[in-house]
Structure formats: structure tokens, C-alpha cells
Amino acid sequence: MHVPNATHVPNERRTKGTFMVETRILTEAKMSMGEGPLWDVDAERLHWVDIFEAKVYQCALDGGDLKSWKFPGQSISAFA
């Protein structure tokens, strides 16, 4: 799972309203179709789904404390 980090472009290279986005690998968890990242501000947890495997994942922003739940026989494409 990749997580974007928005970094502003230095003033000398900036066009009004532009910024660069850097990504980093958050976890080495293998997924068939990881989608729909959702940040829970109160719990400070990132949630997302693996559509094809019918799994819901959550972890801390540093990728630690990874947890997942499988829903056999279900289709999961998003959650709120």
C-alpha cells in the first residue's frame, strides 16, 4: 500500500497552485486489489479494502499494528 505525502515545490520552481506528491510503501502486505484508503482522524488509523480478497485492513500511519478481517462469500468495494 502506497501513501502519498504532499510536499510543496520551492518558490523558485512553483507555478501557482502546484505541489509535488511523494509516495512511500506503508506495508508489505500482499493484496490483489487494494483500494479506498480512509484515514480515521480520531483513531489515527488508515483503513482500506482488498476488493478481490474481500478483506478490510487497518494500520497505524507508520504501517505498524497491521490488522485485517476477511469476509468470505462477500463483495467489498468500499466502506465509510
Beta strands, then each sheet from edge to edge (+ up, - down):
strand 1: 2-8
strand 2: 19-25
strand 3: 34-40
strand 4: 45-50
strand 5: 55-59
strand 6: 67-70
sheet 1: 1+ 2-
sheet 2: 3+ 4- 5+ 6-
end
